[in-house]
Amino acid sequence: MTETFHFDRFVLIPDRRELAEDGRMLKVGSRAFDLLCLLVTRAGELVSRDEAMAHVWPGLHVDEGGLRVHMAALRKLLGDGSDGRRFIVNEPGRGYRFVAPVTRGSDAYRRRAAPPGRLPPPSPALPAPRSRLIGRVDTVGDVDHLLARYPLVTIAGPGGIGKTTVALAYAERAAASAAVDVIDFGGVADPAGVPNTVAAAIGLPVRSPDETAAIVRALQAGPRLLVLDCCEHVIDAVAALAERILDATPGVRLLATSREPLRISGEYVHRLGPLAVPPVGIVLTRETVVDFPAADLFLERTIAATGDDAFTAEDLDAVTAICRRLDGVALALELAAAAVPLYGVRGLAERLAESFSVLTRGRRTALPRHRTLRLTIAWSVDLLAAEERGLLARLSVIPASFDRLAAAHIGGDEHGGVDRLAGLVEKSLLIVDPAAAGPRYRMLDSTRAFARELLVASGEERTCLVRLAEHWSNRLGNFQREHPSEPLTSFRPDLEAVRAALHFAVSPDGYRSIAIRLAAAAAPLFLDLSLLVECTRWAETALALVTADDPPETILTLRTAFAAPRLYTHGNLAEVRASLEEALASAAAAGDPSMEVHILDVLYVFHLRVADFRGIREIADRTAAVIERAHGLSGIEANWMAGLAAYFAGEHAAATPHLRRSLDILSPTRRVDVFRYGSDRRVHAHNALARSLWMQGYPDDARRLAARNLAEAADIGHPVGHSIALMWMTPIFLWTGEHAIAEACARDLIALARRSSQRPAELVGEAFLGILDGRHGAPDRAVTAIASSIDGLLAVNNRLLHVILLGHLAEAHLLAGRAGDALATVEEAVARAAASGDLVTMPWLKILSARALALAAPAGSGLAGALDDALAWARRQGARAYLLEIATLRAELGLPPTVDREEGLEALLGSFEQGRDTEPLRRATRVAAARSGRSAGGEAGPAP
C-alpha cells in the first residue's frame, strides 16, 4: 500500500513524488523533494547537515550553500513562519528538525477486530493508482467539499472521461481517516445481484433473504464511505439500494460514478468534463505541457509506452492535434498513447484525422468495455431506449454544438425531442455547453463518429442531411426577414453546421434549389464574421448552379456576395466590376431601389479601390438620383459619397458639411452598414473629415477625430472597417510627428489584416513601418519596404493609396540624398494623381517636387516655379497646413516670402490656434525664430 504522510494542510506521497496542499498538487524541485522526504520521515528527530547532504547528493561533495538554498525554497513553499505555522527548525551548528505533527497514512489501514454485531473495517486493498493523478486534483478536492454537504455525490460523465479515476483517488485520500469500501458494479449483469455485490464488498455475511435490509442494519454501525462505481447499466437497482441506505444510515456517505444520475433525494450530480486541451493559437512546448492536462496525460502515457521522451516541435504540434481530436477524453488519450509505438506521434495524428479505428490497443487488464474506444461508446449506446438511440444517430449530422430548434428539426422529433435530449444529456452522450448563452448541446467527436455509423446503417443519413440544409436555409432566411437591422453574429456557434449543410447541398447527393437558397441566406453570416474568402467561394459555387427559373432576388444576393468581398481579398478584377454592373442592371430591371443603392455602395468602394476618384463622383451622383426617385430611402449614402468625392477633389469647403451631416446621421453603435455592406460608411466619413481638418489647419481637431474613429472601429469589431480606419488615420500621427502612436497603429493594422486575410491592408501597414524607418535614420530600408508594398498592391490591382505611397517613396529617396530618384518618383505620382482625380494630394506632391529640386540644385531656376505651383494648389484648396509647409520651406532655403503677407511664415503661424505641439508647427516656429534672429543681426545658431 502506498504510504502517505499528512501534516498541516499537506499530503506527501514519497513513492509517487507528490506533494499536495488542500488537494492541489505543488511543483517541487527534485533535490528539495528528497530533502522534505528525509525530514518528514524522521519528523521530530535532528537531521545533521552531513546526513542531509549525503541523502540529497549521494557520492558528491557539495558546498553547504546548496543545502541552504534548497532548505529556503522548501520553507517558502510550505509557508513556514506565516500565520504562526512552523515546519523546519534550524539548530545552528547541528542540523535541521521537522517540528510539525505528522500522521502516517498507512495507520488508517490497520485492521482491528470488529466489536460484536458490527461490520469489520473495510479491506485495506483499495485499488491503488498506478500513476500520478493528472488534471483531476482539484476535482478530488471538490468531491471532498461536496460530500461534507450532500449524502450522495454522483460523478457523471461520458465513458472514459475519468470518473473511476477520480473516485478511487478520493477513496484513497479518505481512507487515511475513515472507513471506505469500493463496490464495482462493472461486472454485474443482473440488477438483482446489486445487493449481494454490496454485501460482499463490505464483508457482510448475508443470512437474511432480505439482503438490502441486512446491508442497511450493518451500515448503521458507524460512519462510512461507499464508492459505488459504474452504476449506469444497473442504475435502477443501485438507486433503490442507495435510497434505502441514505434514509436509514445518516453516518454513511455515497460516492457514485455513472454515465447518468441516480435521481434520488439528496443527490448532487458533479458533471466531469474532459481534460483541458491546448486551445487554438497555442504552440505547445515541453515547458507548457503541464498547463494542459490532456497533453500532459498523453505524453506521460506515450513515454511509458515507448521509453522515449524526446519530442520535436512537430511532434508537439501533433500532440495538440490529437488532444483536440479526442476532446480531452482520458481513456481515448490513453488508447492513443498505446498506439504511438506502432504509428509514431505524427502518424497517429494523421490517422486520427480520418478515423478512430486505431484506438484498439487498451490494457489487457482493463474492463472489457474499456479495451477499445468503440466498445466504451457501444456500452453506453446499448443502454439507450430505441427512440433515444435513433435521435442520437440523427443528430450526428451536426458537426458542432446545436440548440433545441436545430435538434427538433434535424432530429425529426418536434414533440418528444426535449425529453429525449434531456435523457441523452443525463446519460452523458450529449454535453451541455456551459459557455453558451442558451442551452446548447454537443457530442464528443468519438461519440458522433459512432452515432454516424448507426445513422448510415439505418438508411436515414441523406434524409437527415436534407433536414440539416433545409433547417439552416429557412432559419437564416427567416431571421433576416424578421430582423433586417440585426447582424447574424449570434449564429457564430452554428458556423460549422452551416458549412456542413452547404457541403451536402452542393454535392451530387444534394439539392440544387436548396444549395442556392442556403448559399444566399448564409452569405450575410460569412460577411458578418469577416469570412470574406469563404463568402466568395460559396457564392461562386451557387452561381454555377443558377438557372433562369431561380428567384431574381436570390441571384442578386449571390452576385453581390461573390463580388463585394473580393474588394478586400484578391483585388479588384474586371470580373468583379462586371458582376456588380450586371447585378445593378438586374436590380434596376426588378424595380428594387434598395438593392440598387446597396450595389452602388459596393461599386463606390470598388472605384475607391482602383483609385478612380472621378468615378466615385459619378457613382455618388447616380446614387443621389436613385434615392430621389425612390422617395423613401435614406439620404445617408448620398451625403457620405458626395463628401468623400469632394475630399478627393481637394474641395475641402464642400466636403466638410457633407461629411459632418453623415456623422450626425450615422450612429456610432451602428452594425448593419458594417456587416452587410463590407464597408463602414461612418469610418469613411471620419477618414475624410479628419484628414481634411488637418489640411485646413486644425491639427488638434484632426487628432481627436482620428482617435474617435479608431476607437469606434475597434469597438464595432469588424476587421474590414477597422483596417480602413487604421490605413487612413495612421498618417495623421505621421504628420503630427507622434511616431510611437503611428508605429502602434501600423503594427495593429498588420496583425488585424493577417487575422482576416486582408493582404492589401497588410501591405499598407508594412509600408507605414518603412516610412517610420526612413524618419528614424534608415532611408534605404524605407525605400525597399515602400517599393515592395507598392508592387504588392499593384499585383492585386489595389491602387487606392498608390499616389500617396509614391509620395512617401519620393520622401524616402530625399532622406537618402537621391534627388534624381525623388524627382522621378514625384513626377510619376503627379501624373497618376491628375489622371485619377486624386487632386487632394497635389499640394503635398508639388512641395516634394520643390524639395527634390532644392536638393539637386539649390539655386536652380525650376525651384521658384515649383514652389509657386505648390502655393497655387494649396490656395485653391484652402489647405493652410500646406501653406505653412511652403512658407517654412521658403524660409529654410533663404527665399523671400510670397507677396501676400497673409501667406508669410509669421502670419500663418499666428493663424493657427491649435496644434502647437505638432512637428510641423514646432519646425515652423524654430525656423521663424532663427530667421528673426538673423534679421536682428544676432547669432541664430545652426539652421534646423
N, C-alpha and C positions, 0 to 999 in steps of 0.2 A: 504494500500500500504506500502511495506517495506520502512522504512526511511533510507536514506544513508547520510553520511557526507563526503565531499570532501575537502581535504587540501593538498597543495603542490602536490606531486605525489601519494597521498594515498587516498584510499576509505575505510571508516569504516562503517560496517553494524552491529549495535548492536544486532538486533533481531536474526541474524544468527551467531553472534560471529565471524565475519570475518574481517580481515584487509588485504588489498591488496596494493601492491606498483607497479605501472605500470602494473597492471593486474596480478601480481604474488602474490599468497597467502603467507602470512607470518605466522610463528608459534609464537604465543604469549601466555605466561602463563596466567592462569585464573585470578589471582589477578591483574596482570599488565593490562590485557584487561579491567577489571572492572574500574581500575583507569583511563585508557585512555578514556573510555566512559564518565566517570564523567567530566573529564577536557574538552573534546571536546564539549559535550552538553552544557557546560557553558563557552564556549570559550570567552575570554576577561574578565571574572569575576575572582575574587580572591576566591580560594577554600582553606579554612583553613585546617591545618593538622588534626584537630579533625574531621572535616567533611569527609575528605578523608579516615581516618582510620575507621570511623563509616560506610562509604559506602562499603569499601572493606572487612572489618571484622565485620559485624554487630553482636552486642551482645557479642563481645570478647574484652578482654583487650590485646592490642598488643603493644610491645615496638616500639617507633618511628623509631628505626633502621630498622625494617621490611619495613616500608614505604619508607625509603631512598633507600633500596636495589631495590625495585620494580621500583622506580622512575628512578634510574640509569639505570636499564635494559631497560626501555621504551626509555630513551634518546638515548641509544646506538642503539636500534632497529631503531629508526626514523632518526638516523644520526644527532641528534641535535648538532649544533655548527660547523658542517662540511660545507664547501663552503658558509659560512655566513648564513646558514639557522638556524632559532630559532623556537622552538615549545613550550617548557615548561620553564618558568622562575620561579626561587625560590626567594621569597621575605622573607628574613631572619626574623624568629620570627613570621611571619604571615601566610604563606602558599605558594600555587602554582597557577600560571596563565598560561593558554594556549593562546599563543600570535599569532599563525599563523592564517591567514584568513581561515574561514570555510564556505563552501556552503552546505546548506541542499539539498539533492537530491529531496526531495518532492516538492520544489519550482518549479521544471521543469514540474510538472504535473498539476499546477493550470490552470484551464480553463479560457480562455479570450474570449471576444466577437470577432468574426471574422469581419474584415473590409468588407464592401460591395464588393461582387463579388469574395471573396476569400474563400478558404477552412477553416473550423474551425480547431483548433489544434486537434491533434489526441486524442482519448479517453485515459484517464489515466489507463484504465483497461487492461494493458498489462498482458498476462499470467505470473503469478509470480512463480518462482521456489519454490517448497515445501521442498527442502533440499539443502544442500550445493553442489556447483559445484565441482566434483571430476575428476581430471585428465585433465580438459579442460581449466583451467585458462589461460595457455599460448596460447591456440588456440584462445580464445576470444581476447587476445592482438594482435595476428597475424591478425585476421579479421579487427581489428581497423586500423592497418597499411595498409592492402591491400585496404580497402575502401577509404583511402586517396589517393590512386594511380589509382584505377580502378573504373569505374562507376557501374560495376556489379561483385559481388563475389558470386560464387556458391559453397556451401559446399556440396560436393558429397561423397557418400559412401553407403555401403550396408544398408539394412533395420535394424533398431535397433541399429545402431552404435553410435548414439548420435547427429545427425545433428540438429534436432529441439532443443535439449537442448542447444547446443552452440549458435544457432541463437537467442533464447529467452534470454539467458544470455547476449549476446551482445546488444540486443534490450533494455534490462533494463538499461544497462550501458549507452547506447547512449541517452536514454530518459531523462537523467539528464540535457542534454544541447541541445537537438534537437527534432524536431517533428518526431515521429516514429509511423508507423502503421504495424500491423501484419496481413497478409492475409493467412488464412489456406485453401488450396485447397483440403485437405484430403476428405472432404465430397462432392466435386463437381464431379458428374458422367459424365456430358455432357460438352465437351470442349467449347461449345457455351456459357456456363454460366460463363466462366472465367472473362470477363469484368464486368459483373454485380456483381460478388463476390468482385472484387476490388473496384468498385464504392461504394458498401455498406460499405466496411471496412473503406474507407477514408471519409465517411459521405457525399457523393455526391448524391444529389437527381437528378437522370438522367432524363432529359426531352427530350433528343435528341435520335433519332433512332440509331445514330452512337455513341454507348457508349464509344468506345475507344477514339474517338476524344474529347469527353467531359472530359474523365479522363485526357487526355494529357493537355487540356487547363487549367483544375483546378490545376494540379500539377505544372504548370508554375508560380504559386503564390509565391513560395519560396523554400528554402532548405528543404529536407525531406528524411527520410529513410523509404523505404518499405521493409518489410520482407515477401518474397514470400515462404511459407512453403509447402512442399510436392507437388512438381511440376510434378513428373515423369509420372503420368497417364494422364496428360493433357499438356504434355511438349510442343507440337507444338503451342497450343493456348497461353500458357504462354510466350513462346519465341517470338511470333509475337507481343504480347502486350508490352513485355519488350523492344523490339527493337524500337517500336513507342515511348515509354516513353523516352528512353535514347536519341533518335535522337532530341527530341523537348524540353527536360527539363534538362538543364545542372546542375541544382541545386539538382537533385534527385539522390540518391544512392539506388541501389537494392542489397539486400542480399537474395539469394535464397537457398533453400535446395531441393536436388533432388538426386535420385539414378543415374542420368546421367546428363551431362551438357546441358545447353540450346543451346549451339553452335551458339552464335550470337556475333557480333563485340563488343569489349570492355569487354568481359567476362574474369574473372580469375577463374579458377577451383581450389579450395582448397580440395584436397582429404583427407577426415578424416579417419584416421586409427583406429584400435582397441585400447583399453586401454592397457597399458603395463602390462604384466603378469610376475610373478616371473619366471626367467629363470631356466633351468635345472641346478642343483647343488646348488641352493639357498634354505636354510631352512628358512621358513617364521616364524617370531615371531610377537608378538603384537607391538613391537617397530618398526619393519621394514615394517609393513603393509602399512604405508603411502608412502613408496617408490614405491609401485606398485599399481597404481590406480584401476586396475581390482579387486585386493584383497580388497582394501580399500572400494570400492563401494559395493562389495558383503557382506562384514562384516557389513557395516552400514545398508544395507537393511535387512540383517539377524537379526541383533539386533532389528530393528524396527518391524520385523515380529514375533519374538519370545519373546522379552523382556528380553533375556538372553545374557549377554556379557561375559560369561565365556567360553573360548575355550582352550582345551588341545593342546599339541604339535601334537597329532594325528589328531585333528580337523583341525589345521592349515595346516598340510600336505594335508588333503582332500581339503581344500580351494584352495591350489596351484593347485591340480589336476583339480578341477572344472574350475578355471580360464583358464588353458591351454586348457581344452577340449572345452570350449566355446569361445576360440580365443579372449578373452577380449572384446566381443561384449556386450555393456552396457545393451541392452534390455534382452538378454539371461541371463545375470548375475542377473538382477532384477527378472526375472521369476524364476530363480533357487532359489534365496533367498526366494521367496514366497512359495517354496515347502519344505523349511527346516522344518517348523513345522510338516509336515507330515512324512518326511523320516529321519530327522537329517542330519547333515553335511556329516558325513561319509557314511551314507546310500544313500544320494543323489549322492555322488561321484561314488559309485558303480553302481548306476542305469544309470547315465550319460555315464559311460564307455560302456554301452550296447546300449543305445537308448536316443534320445532327447524327447521322448514322455511325459516325466514327466513335461516338461515346458509348462504347460497349465493353470497356475493359475495367469494370469495377472490381473491388476486392473480393476474393473468394469467400472471405468471412462475412461479407455484407449480407444483410437481409436480401432474400430473392428479389424483392421489389426495388432494391437499390443497386442492383448489379448493372443495369443499363438505364440511361435516361428514359428510354422508351417505356420500360417496364414501370418506372416510377410514375410516369404520367398515366399509363394504362390502368394502374392500380386505382387512381383517383377517378378516372372517367368511367370505369366499370361500376363504380358505386352510384353513378347518377341514374335518375329516372330517365325513361326514354325521351320524354319531352325536353328535359334539361340537356341531354346529350345531343339532341337534334339542334337546339338553339346554339349550343357551343360550337357545333360544326358550322352552322350558317354564319355565325359572327366571325369565323376565321378568315373571311374575305376582307375584313377591315384590318389594315396593316398597322394601325397605331391605336391610340385611345379613341373612345367614342362616347356619345351621350345616349340618353334614353330614346330620343327621337330616332337616331340612326339605328339603334338596336331594334326598335319596334318595326321599322320599315324593312330593314335588311334581314332581320331575323324572322320576318314574316309572322310575328306573334304580337299583334297590337293589343290583344285583350289580356292574355296571361303573362305577357312579357315581363312586366315589372316584378312580379313574384318570382318568376324563373331567373331573372337577372339576380335578384337578391339571393336566391338559392345557390347560384354559381359563385357569388361573392362569398357566401358563408362557407362553401366547400373549397375555397381558395383557388378556384380555377379562373376567376376573374379578380383583378386587383382594382380597388377604388383609388384613383389618383388623388392624394391629399392636397396637391398643389393647385388643383383646378378650382375655378370659381364656383362651378356647379358640379353635381355628380358626374364623373367621367370614369369609364371602365377601360381596362386593358388586359390583354393576355400576355403572359410571358411568351417570348418567341418560340421556345421549345413546345409549349402547350399549343400555340397557334399552328405550328407545323404538324403536330399530331392530329389536331382537330380538322385541319385542311385535308389530311388523308381520309378521315372519316367522311368529309363532305364529298370528296371525289368518288369514294366508294358508293355513296348514296345516290349519285347521279344528279345532284342538285346544284353542282358548282356553277354552271352557266346561269341558272335561274337567279342565284344569289348575286352574281356579278352584275347581271342586268339590274337587279334591285339597287345595288350599290351605285351604279351610274345614274339611274333614274332619280334616286334619292338626292344626290348632290346637284344634278341638273335642276330639279324642281326647287330644292331648298335655297340654293344660291340665287336663282332667278326670283323666287318669291321674296326673299329678303330685300333684294334691290328694288323691287316694285313697291314693297311696303315701307321701306326706309331709304328713300332715294338720297337723303343727305348724310347717310352714315357709311363709313368705310367698312370693309369686310374683315378688318384685322381680328375681330373676335373669333373668326374661323381659323386662326393660325394653328390651333391644335389638330384641326382636321385636314391639314395640308396633305399629309401622306395618303389619307383616304381619297381625297380628290384626285391626286396623281394616279392612284391605283385604278380609280374609275375611268380616268382618261385613257390609261394604257389599255384597259379592256375595251373601251368603246371604240377606239380606232383600230383595234386588232381585227384580223379576219373573222374572229368569232363574235365581234361586237356588232353594234347597230349604227349605221351611218347617221341617221337622224338624231339619235341620242348623242353621238360624238360631237356633232355640230352645235347642238344646243348647250351641251356641257362645256365645250371649249369657250363659247361666248359668255356663258354665265360665270366661268372660272377666271376669265381674263382680268376683271377688276380685282379679284383676290390676289393674283400674281402681281399686279401693279401696286396694290396696297402694301404688299410685303416686299416690294422692290426686287422681285424676281423677274427682271426685265428680259433676260435671255430666254428664260423658260416661257414667259408670256408670248414672245415672238414665235418660239418653236411650236407651241401648241396651236396658236392661231394659224400659222402657215400649214400645219398638218390638216387642220379642219378645213381651211380654204381649198385644199386639194380635193376635198370630198363634196364641196358645194355644187348644187345643181340650180337650174333656173327656177325650180319649184320651191326652194327654201325661202323662208321669210326675209324680206329685204332688210329689216332692222337687225336680224341676226348676222347677215352678211356684212352690213355696215360696221357692226361691233367688231367682227373678226378682222376686217380690213384695217380698222383703226388700231386694234390690239397688235396687229402684225407690224404696222409702220411706226407708231409712236415710240415704243421702247428702243428702237434701233437708233434713234437720235442720240441716245446716251451710251450705246454699247459699241456697235460695229460701224459707226459712221453714217453719213447721210448719202446713201447711194441713190442713183437715179430711180431705182425701183421703189424706194420709199416714197419719193415725191409722187411718182406715178400712181402708187396705191392710194395715197392721200387725195390726189386730184380726182381719181376715179370714185373714191368714197364720197367726196364732196359733191360730185355730179349726181350720184345716186341719192344723196340726202336732199338736194335741191329738187330733183325729179319727184321724190316722195313727198315733198312739201313738209319737210321736218326742219324748221329753222333752228331748233335747239341743237340738233345733231350737226347742222351746218356750222353753227358758231363753235361747237366743240372741235370739229375738224379744222376750221380756220385757226382756232387756237393752236392746234398741233402744227399746222402749216406755218404759222407765225414763228414758232420755235424752230422749225426746220430752216426758215430763211435766216434766223439768227445764227444757227449753227454753221451755215455756209457763208456767213458774213455778207449776205445780200441785204444791206441796210435800206436800200431803196425799195426792195421787195417787201420789207416789213411795213413800210408806209402804205404800199398798195393793199396788203392784207388787212391792215388797220382800217383803211377806207372801205374795203369790201365787208368787213365785219360790222362797221357802223351802219352800212346800208341794209344788211340783213336784220339788224336789231331794230332799225327804224321801220322797216317793212313789217316786222312781226308784231309790233305793238304789244308788248307784254314781257319781252325778255329784258333782263337786267343790262344796264349800260356799263357794267364793270369792265368788260373786255375792251370796249371802245376807249375807255379812259386810259387803262394801263398800256394798251397797244399804242395809242396816239402819243402818250408821254414818252415811251421808250423810243419811238420813231423820231420824235423831236430831239431827244437827248443825243442820239447818234448823229443827227444832222448838225449838232452843235447849237441848237436853238434853245438855250437854257431858259430864257424868259418864257417861252411857250411850253416847255416841258414841265416846269415846276408846278403850275396849277393842276395839270392833268395828273401828275404823279401824287400830289398831295390829296386830291379827291379820291384817287384809287385807294390810298392808305386809310382814308377816312371811312371808306365803304367796306374794304376787305377786313375781316376780323382777324386779330392776332391769334385766335384759337381756332382758326379755320381747319378743316380737314379735307373735305371733298375735292376742292380745287387742286390740292396736292396729290391726293392718292388716285384720283380718277384721270387727271389730265397729264400726269407725269411731269408737270412743271408747277411752280408756285408763283402765281401772279403777284402776290404781295412781296415775295423775295425780289422779283424782277423790278417792281416799283421802288423798293428800298434801294436796290443796287444803283439804279439810275439816279435817284434823287440824292443819295449820299455823295456820289461822285460829282454830280452837278453842283452841289453845295460847296464842295471843295474847290472846284474850278471857279466858282463865282466869288470865292474869298471868304467862306465861312467854315474854317477847318474844324472848330470845336463842334459845330452842328453836324458836320460830316462824320466826325468820330463817334458822336453819341448815336447817330442813326446807324452807323456800321455795327456798333456793339449791340444795339437793339435787334438789328436784323439777324446777326449771328446767334444771339440768344434765342430768339423766336424760332429760327430754323432748327436749332438743336432741340428745342422743346417739342416741336412738331414731330421730329424723328424720322422724316422722310429723307433718305440718303441723296436723292437727286436734288431736291430743293436746298438741302444743307450744303451740298458740294457747290451748287451755283452761287450761293451766298459767300462761301469761302473764296471762290475764284475771283469774285468781283470786289469783295471787301478787303482782302489781304493787301492789295496795292495801296489802299488808303493809309495803312500803317507803314508801308514803304515810303509814301510821300511825307508822312509826319516825322520820319526818322525813328519810329518805335520798332526797331529791328527785332527785338525779342518777341514782341507780340506777333509780328509778321512771320517769324520763323515758326512759332507755335501754330499759327493758322495754317501755314504751308504743310506742316507735318500732320496736322489733323486732316487736312484735305487728302493727303496721300493715303493715310490709313483708312479713311472713310471710302475712298474710291476703290481701294483694293478689296475691302469687305463687300462692296456692292457691284463689282465688275464694271466700273466706270473708267475705262482706260484713258479717255481724253482728260478727265479731271485729274487722274494720277499724273499724267504728263505735265499738266499745268502746274501742279504742286511741285514737281521736280524742277520746273523752270524757275519758280519763285525761290527755291533754295539756291539755284545757280545765281540769280540776281543778288541774293544776300552774300554769296561767296565773293562776287565782284566788289561789293561795297565793304567787305572785310579784308580786302587786300589780295584776293586771288582772282584777277580778271580772266586769266586763261581758263581756269576751271569754270568760270561763269560762261564764257563763250561756248565751251564744249557742252555744258548742261542745257543752255538755252537752245542752241542749234539742234541738239538731239531731240528736245521736246517739240520744236517746230517740225522737224522731219516726221516724228511720230504722229503728230496731229494731222499733218497733210496725208499721211498714209491711211488714216481713217476718214479722210475728207472732212475734217473739222477745222474750219477757218475762222471761227468766231473771234479768237484772240490773236490771229495771225499778225495783224498790223501792230498790235501792242507788243507782242513778243519780238517782232523785228526791231521795234524801237529800243527795247531793252538789250537786244543783241548789239545794236549800234552803240549803246551806252557802255556795254562791256568792252567793246573794241576801243572806245575812247579812254576808258580806265587803263587799258593795256598800252595806250600810246599809239594805236594804229589808226591814224586819221583817215587814210585812204579806205580801209575796210569799213570804218564807221560811216563815211560819206556814201559809199556804195550801198550799204545796208539801208541807210535812211532814204536814199532815193528810191529804192525798191518799195519801202514802206509807204512813202508819199504817193507813189503811183498806184499801189493797191488801195490805199485809203480813198483816193479820188475815184477809182473805178467802182468800188463797192458802196460808196456813200458813207464811209466811216469818218465823217468830217470832224467829229469832236476831238479826234487825235491830232488834227493838223497843227494847232499852235505848238504843241509839245514836239512834234516831229520837226517843225521848222526851227525850233530852238536847238534841237540836237544837231541839225544841219549847220547852224551857225557855230556851235561848239566845235564841230569837226573842222570847219573852215579855219577857225581861230587856231586850232591845234596844228593844222597843216601850214598856215601862213598868217601869223597874227596881223600883219599889215596888208593882207591880200585885198584885192578890190571887191571880191564877192561877199565879204563878211558883212558890210553895212547893208547891202541889199537883202541878205538872208535875214538879218535882224529886223529890217523893215517889213519883210514878208511875214515873219512871225508876229510882229506887232499888229499888222493888219488883220490877221486871223483872230488874234486874241481880242482886239477891239470889237470885231464883228460879232463875236460870241459872248461878249461881256464877261470874259474869263479873267478876273482880277489876279488869280493865282499865277497865271502865265504872264500877265503884265508885270507882276512883281519879279518873276524869274528873269524876264527880259531886262528890266531895269537893273537888277543885281548883276547880270552878266555884263551889261554895258559898263557898269562901274568897275567890275573886276578887270575888264580889258582896257580900261582907261579911255573909253569912248565918251564923247559928250552926251548928256541926256537928250531925250527927244524934245521937240519943240513944245509939245503940250506939257505944261508944268504939272498937271494932274497925273501925268504918267512918269514923273520923276521918282527916284527911289524914296526920298524922304516923304513926299506927298503920299505915295502908295503905302508906305509903312504906317503913316498916320491914319490911313483909311481903314486899317484892319483893327477891329475891335475884339478879336479873339484869335487864339492860336499862337500866342507869343512864345510858347514853349516848343513849337514845332520847328523842325530843322530848317525849312525854307525861310521862316521869319527870323530865326536866330542868325542864319547866314547873312540875310539882308541887313540885319541890324549891325553885325560886325563890319560888313563892307561899308555901310553908311558912316559908321563911326571912324573907320580908317580913312575914308575919303575926307571927312570933316577935319580930321587931324592934319592931313596933308594940306588942305586948303588954308588952314591957320598957320602953316609953316612949322608945325610941331612934328615930332617923330611918331609916326603911326605904328612903327614896328613892321614886321614882315607881312606880306599880303596873305590872306587866308587861303 
